[in-house]
Amino acid sequence: MTTTSGLRPTPSAAAARPASRPPRPGTLVAVAGVWAVTRAAMVLMLVRGFHSSDIVRVEVTATYHNWYNVLATGTMPHNDIMWQYPPAAAAIFLSPDLLPFLTYFQAFVALTVLCDGLILLGLCRAARRGDGSIAGALLWLGALPLLMATPFARYDVQVTLLAVGALLCLRFRPRLGGVVAGIGAMVKVWPLLTLLGTPRGKSTRDAFVAAAVSCVALLAVFSLFFRDTLGFLGNQGDRGIQIESLGGSVLMFLRVVDLWPGEITFQYGAFEYTGPYVTAIARGSLALTVAGFVLLLLWRVKARRWTTATPLDAAFCAIMVFTVTSRVLSPQYLIWLLGLAAVCLTCRHTTQRPIAWLVVVATALTNLIFPVMYGTDILASTPLGTFLLCARNGILLYATVWSGIRLWKATVPATVPATAPATTAVL
């Protein structure tokens, strides 16, 4: 029995799939046109107050702008309990200074739209590879507008750009991919998980060393120019159970059937549950996260079959675990999942295609949860709001488990009984 260890499809898989064709120029022109129209509509929703987008816009106009005023003095805003980000996030909140002729809000939105366009450009470029597919670009193009105005009023598009960039670089330039992943980790931690599926050997060493060096270098730079760079750690550790999280949906269901007497409180920049069993559920969420990553590390040890899609699939699965088991599942987290799902679909050998489309369904439900029905049904814990939240989180939980199963089956060889005759099949 032989296995493949390099970043290439197995011979049987290669024979089963014809060589892909790069997208035609007309297709790319159509993609660019649809992007311009849909993004213009998203910006219009943001500035015109469409479907409660005023509660979306306040994140930039108030929270981010207030942080900007503190950061401009050379201090991290660690006294604000809503500041829960690594030090390099400061660069994102200060970036509107690059466009001094615009207001803070206008500049932030403009730069976010630019980052969205760069993600699409990277996905289209990946589609031109020998095993590439335009499906990833189409998913990002069509699914991001499902969140309406939210993506352009959060800094998660910028973070997703770093994660997508890291994955697209890892295949041919693992050191550069590691550097980008390290930068992403110093902005919002989770992009470091993009390195989980790097193939064994020199490429993994190069990527991890480059990521570590970039993290240390950035920490040193921000420590030099800012005070209290690590103050965010305490604020993040005190978070409770956000109402939109997996644990929150359980409490919401129990609340709507009068089996749980807890309350909803605004704290740490989000609406969270307070009352009996909240601490236990928070610990349970942490336990699920740890268990998920233990299984991912076990997968890493046992995996033997690597294709060009494996690093992408493993990163997507890891982000699914990180997101779905978290105590916090803010609506903008779906931006991360869409970005990683899109990267998977740029490779025709991905195992995550059905999971990617489940994430699209969950994204559509997320838009109803926030902002459309947030104030009327989610905060009020109505039966409809409870159903939508439980359905969305149920889909995400199912998708996470299925993602891990498909990744495992595609890369970990099945055990062969000792009495079985030897074979020469290529797995």
C-alpha positions in Angstrom: 0.0 0.0 0.0 1.4 3.3 -1.0 0.4 6.9 -0.1 1.2 10.3 -1.4 2.7 12.9 0.8 3.3 15.9 -1.5 0.9 18.6 -2.5 -0.6 16.9 -5.5 -3.7 14.8 -6.2 -3.5 11.1 -6.2 -3.2 9.5 -9.7 -6.7 8.1 -9.5 -8.1 11.5 -8.6 -6.2 13.1 -11.4 -7.5 10.6 -13.9 -11.0 11.1 -12.7 -11.0 14.8 -13.2 -10.1 16.5 -16.5 -7.6 19.4 -16.4 -9.4 22.6 -15.4 -9.6 25.5 -17.7 -8.8 29.0 -16.5 -11.8 31.4 -16.4 -12.5 33.2 -19.6 -11.9 36.9 -19.8 -15.7 37.4 -20.3 -16.3 35.6 -17.1 -13.9 37.8 -15.2 -15.5 40.9 -16.6 -18.9 39.6 -15.5 -17.5 38.9 -12.0 -16.1 42.4 -11.8 -19.4 43.9 -12.9 -21.5 41.9 -10.4 -19.0 42.8 -7.6 -19.3 46.5 -8.4 -23.1 46.4 -8.4 -23.5 44.3 -5.2 -20.9 46.2 -3.3 -22.5 49.5 -4.2 -25.8 48.2 -2.9 -24.2 47.1 0.3 -22.6 50.5 0.8 -25.9 52.1 0.1 -27.6 49.9 2.7 -25.0 51.0 5.2 -25.3 54.7 4.7 -29.1 54.9 4.1 -30.1 53.0 7.2 -31.7 50.0 5.3 -33.2 47.4 7.7 -31.7 48.6 10.9 -28.2 49.2 9.5 -28.0 52.1 11.9 -27.1 49.6 14.6 -24.5 48.2 12.2 -23.0 51.6 11.4 -22.5 52.6 15.0 -19.6 50.1 15.4 -17.5 52.3 13.1 -18.8 55.7 13.9 -18.6 55.2 17.7 -16.6 52.2 18.9 -13.8 52.2 16.3 -13.6 56.0 16.1 -13.3 56.2 19.9 -10.5 53.6 19.8 -8.8 55.6 17.1 -8.8 58.7 19.3 -7.1 56.7 22.1 -4.6 54.9 19.8 -3.6 58.2 18.3 -2.1 59.1 21.7 0.1 56.0 21.7 -1.9 53.9 24.1 -4.0 50.8 23.6 -7.6 51.3 24.8 -7.3 48.5 27.2 -9.5 50.3 29.8 -12.4 49.8 27.4 -13.7 46.3 28.1 -14.7 46.1 24.5 -11.1 46.1 23.4 -10.3 42.4 23.1 -7.8 42.4 20.2 -4.1 41.8 19.7 -1.9 44.8 19.3 -1.7 44.8 15.5 -5.4 45.4 15.3 -4.5 49.0 16.1 -3.2 49.4 12.5 -6.6 48.6 11.1 -8.3 51.2 13.3 -5.7 53.8 12.5 -5.8 53.0 8.7 -8.4 55.7 7.8 -5.6 58.2 8.2 -4.5 56.9 4.8 -7.4 58.7 3.3 -7.3 62.1 5.1 -9.7 63.7 2.7 -12.5 61.5 3.9 -14.3 61.3 7.3 -13.3 58.4 9.5 -16.4 56.5 8.6 -16.0 57.1 4.9 -12.4 56.1 4.9 -12.9 52.9 6.9 -15.7 51.7 4.6 -13.7 52.6 1.5 -10.7 50.6 2.8 -12.9 47.7 3.7 -14.4 47.6 0.2 -10.9 47.6 -1.2 -10.0 44.6 1.0 -13.1 42.8 -0.2 -12.0 43.4 -3.8 -8.5 42.1 -3.1 -10.0 38.9 -1.7 -12.0 38.4 -4.9 -9.0 39.2 -7.0 -6.9 36.5 -5.1 -9.7 34.0 -5.5 -9.9 34.7 -9.3 -6.2 34.4 -9.6 -6.2 31.0 -7.8 -8.9 29.8 -10.2 -6.2 30.0 -13.0 -4.1 27.3 -11.4 -4.0 23.8 -13.0 -6.5 22.4 -10.5 -8.3 25.7 -9.9 -11.9 26.6 -10.0 -13.9 29.8 -10.3 -16.4 28.5 -7.8 -14.5 30.0 -4.8 -14.7 33.5 -6.3 -18.4 33.0 -7.2 -19.2 32.0 -3.6 -17.5 35.0 -2.1 -19.1 37.3 -4.8 -22.6 36.1 -4.1 -22.6 35.1 -0.5 -21.1 38.2 1.2 -24.0 40.4 0.2 -26.3 38.0 2.2 -25.0 39.8 5.3 -26.1 43.2 3.8 -24.3 46.1 5.4 -22.5 44.2 8.2 -19.3 43.3 6.4 -18.4 46.9 5.6 -18.9 48.1 9.1 -16.6 45.5 10.7 -12.9 45.0 10.4 -13.3 41.2 9.8 -13.0 41.6 6.0 -9.5 42.9 6.6 -8.7 39.9 8.8 -10.2 37.5 6.3 -8.0 39.1 3.6 -4.9 38.1 5.7 -6.2 34.5 6.2 -7.1 34.1 2.5 -3.8 35.6 1.5 -1.9 33.2 3.8 -3.6 30.2 2.3 -3.1 31.2 -1.3 0.6 31.9 -0.6 1.3 28.7 1.3 1.2 26.4 -1.8 4.2 28.0 -3.6 5.7 30.3 -1.0 5.3 28.8 2.4 7.5 31.4 4.1 5.5 34.2 2.8 2.3 32.4 3.8 3.7 32.0 7.3 4.5 35.7 7.5 1.0 36.7 6.4 -0.6 34.2 8.8 1.6 35.6 11.6 0.5 39.2 10.8 -3.1 37.9 10.9 -2.6 36.3 14.3 -1.4 39.6 15.7 -4.5 41.3 14.3 -7.2 38.7 15.4 -5.5 35.4 16.4 -7.5 33.0 14.3 -5.6 33.4 11.0 -2.7 31.4 12.6 -5.0 28.4 12.2 -4.4 28.5 8.4 -1.1 26.8 9.0 -2.7 23.6 10.5 -2.8 21.7 7.2 0.6 22.6 5.8 2.3 19.4 4.4 4.9 17.7 6.5 8.5 18.6 6.0 10.3 21.7 5.0 7.3 23.7 4.0 5.7 23.3 7.5 9.0 24.3 9.2 9.4 27.3 7.0 5.8 28.5 7.4 5.8 28.1 11.2 9.2 29.8 11.7 8.1 32.7 9.5 4.9 33.1 11.4 6.7 33.1 14.7 9.2 35.6 13.5 6.5 37.9 12.2 4.5 37.7 15.4 7.5 38.5 17.5 8.6 41.3 15.2 5.1 42.9 15.2 4.8 42.6 19.0 8.1 44.3 19.4 7.2 47.1 17.0 3.8 47.8 18.7 5.3 47.5 22.2 7.8 50.2 21.1 5.2 52.7 19.8 2.2 51.9 22.1 1.6 51.3 25.8 -0.3 48.4 27.3 -0.1 46.2 24.2 -1.2 43.1 26.1 -4.0 44.7 28.0 -6.6 43.0 25.8 -6.0 39.6 27.4 -8.0 40.3 30.6 -11.0 41.6 28.7 -11.2 38.6 26.4 -10.9 36.1 29.2 -13.9 37.5 31.1 -16.4 37.0 28.3 -19.6 35.2 29.0 -22.1 33.4 26.7 -23.2 35.6 23.9 -26.9 35.1 22.9 -26.0 34.2 19.3 -23.5 31.4 20.3 -24.2 27.7 20.3 -24.6 27.7 24.1 -26.7 30.8 23.8 -29.2 29.1 21.5 -29.6 26.3 24.1 -30.3 28.9 26.8 -32.7 30.8 24.5 -34.7 27.6 23.8 -34.9 26.8 27.5 -35.9 30.4 28.2 -38.7 30.4 25.6 -40.2 27.2 27.2 -39.9 28.7 30.7 -37.2 26.2 31.9 -34.5 28.8 32.5 -35.0 32.0 34.5 -31.9 33.9 33.3 -31.6 37.4 31.8 -29.9 39.2 28.9 -27.3 41.8 29.8 -25.2 44.1 27.6 -21.6 43.5 28.7 -18.2 43.3 27.0 -19.6 44.9 23.9 -22.3 42.3 23.3 -25.6 40.9 24.6 -24.9 38.0 26.9 -26.8 35.7 29.1 -26.6 36.0 32.9 -28.1 33.6 35.4 -27.9 29.9 36.4 -25.8 27.5 34.5 -24.1 30.2 32.4 -20.7 29.5 33.9 -21.1 25.8 33.3 -22.1 26.3 29.7 -19.1 28.7 29.2 -16.9 25.9 30.5 -18.6 23.4 28.3 -17.9 25.6 25.2 -14.3 25.8 26.2 -14.2 22.1 26.6 -15.7 21.6 23.1 -13.1 23.9 21.6 -10.2 22.0 23.3 -11.7 18.6 22.3 -12.1 19.9 18.7 -8.5 21.0 18.5 -7.2 17.7 20.1 -9.0 15.9 17.3 -7.5 18.2 14.7 -4.0 17.5 16.1 -4.8 13.8 16.1 -5.8 14.2 12.4 -2.5 15.9 11.7 -0.5 13.0 13.2 -2.5 10.3 11.4 -3.0 12.0 8.0 -1.0 10.4 5.2 -2.7 11.5 2.0 -2.1 15.1 1.1 -3.5 16.9 -2.0 -3.3 20.5 -3.1 -6.6 21.0 -1.3 -5.6 19.5 2.1 -4.1 22.7 3.6 -7.2 24.6 2.6 -9.6 22.0 3.9 -7.8 21.7 7.2 -7.7 25.4 7.7 -11.5 25.7 7.0 -12.3 22.8 9.4 -10.1 24.4 12.1 -11.9 27.8 11.7 -15.3 26.0 11.8 -14.3 24.4 15.1 -12.9 27.6 16.5 -16.0 29.6 15.5 -18.9 27.2 16.3 -17.6 26.1 19.8 -16.8 29.7 20.9 -18.7 31.5 23.7 -19.1 34.3 21.1 -20.5 33.8 17.7 -21.0 37.3 16.3 -22.7 37.7 12.9 -19.4 39.0 11.4 -17.8 35.6 12.1 -19.6 34.3 9.1 -17.3 36.5 7.0 -14.4 34.3 8.2 -16.2 31.1 7.2 -17.2 32.5 3.8 -13.6 33.5 3.1 -12.2 30.1 4.0 -15.0 28.2 2.3 -14.2 30.3 -0.9 -10.6 29.4 -0.7 -11.5 25.7 -0.5 -13.6 26.0 -3.6 -10.7 27.5 -5.6 -9.3 23.9 -5.7 -11.2 21.2 -7.6 -9.9 18.5 -5.2 -11.5 20.0 -2.1 -13.5 17.7 0.2 -15.4 20.7 1.7 -17.7 21.6 -1.2 -21.0 20.6 0.6 -19.9 22.2 3.8 -19.1 25.5 2.0 -22.7 25.7 0.7 -24.1 24.9 4.2 -22.1 27.9 5.4 -23.9 30.0 2.7 -27.3 28.8 4.1 -26.2 29.7 7.6 -25.1 33.1 6.3 -28.5 33.8 4.9 -30.1 32.9 8.3 -27.5 35.0 10.1 -28.7 38.1 8.2 -32.3 37.5 9.5 -30.9 37.1 13.0 -28.8 40.3 12.8 -29.7 43.0 12.0 -33.2 42.3 10.5 -34.9 40.6 13.5 -32.4 41.3 16.2 -34.3 43.8 18.2 -37.8 42.4 17.6 -37.2 38.6 18.0 -33.7 37.7 19.1 -33.4 40.0 22.1 -37.0 39.3 22.9 -36.5 35.5 22.7 -39.7 35.0 20.6 -40.5 31.5 19.3 -39.6 32.7 15.8 -36.2 34.2 16.9 -35.4 31.1 18.9 -36.2 28.8 15.9 -34.0 30.9 13.5 -31.1 31.0 15.9 -31.3 27.2 16.8 -31.6 26.4 13.1 -28.6 28.5 12.1 -26.4 27.1 14.9 -27.7 23.6 14.3 -26.6 23.9 10.6 -23.2 25.2 11.7 -22.7 22.4 14.2 -23.7 19.8 11.7 -21.4 21.4 9.1 -18.5 21.4 11.5 -18.8 17.7 12.3 -19.3 16.8 8.7 -16.2 18.9 7.7 -14.0 17.0 10.1 -15.4 13.6 8.9 -14.8 14.4 5.3 -11.3 15.7 6.0 -10.4 12.6 8.0 -11.8 10.2 5.4 -9.9 11.9 2.6 -6.5 12.0 4.3 -6.3 9.2 6.9 -5.9 5.7 5.5 -8.3 3.1 6.8 -6.8 0.5 9.0 -6.2 -2.8 7.3 -6.6 -6.1 9.3 -3.3 -7.9 9.9 -4.7 -11.0 8.1 -5.7 -9.1 5.0 -3.7 -9.8 1.8 -1.2 -7.2 0.7 -2.4 -4.8 -2.0 -0.8 -2.4 -4.3 -3.7 0.0 -4.5 -2.8 3.6 -4.4 -4.8 5.5 -1.8 
